[in-house]
Amino acid sequence: MRDIELTKNAKKDFSRIRDKDKDVELAAEVAHALKRFEKEEDELLGIVTIKGRKHKINEIKIYSPQGCRIFYYYKKGGKYYILGIRKKKSNLFNSQYFDKLDRIIDNLTEENNI
């Protein structure tokens, strides 16, 4: 089993989907995808690497009517950090969003000496 940790940003994103958007179905799909990821059932998940970023950020695509992406970072020999969860149908995210994820990783590496 993988050791995963949700960052504050990811927790906030999940709460927004579940509580503010009241999208219980999508929240359940996200939780199910994270369980599969934790159990290393990668063949059942759509996982891709985001290219051209400062850090190696990966995403899990959740195919549903709303569309959703879970972004994570892995430190070899360490943990998987869930950085953010975003509702999005298209494959395009603005660069500011990924800059924010890079800053989250920078803060993680400073706090944990990764």
Buried (B, 14 or more C-beta within 10 A) or exposed (E): EEEBEBBEBBEEBBEBBBEEEEBEEBBEBBEEBBEBBEEEEEEEBEBEEBEEBEBEBBBBBBEBEBBBBBBBBBBEEEBBBBBBBBBEEEEEBEEEBBEEBBEBBEEBBEEEEB
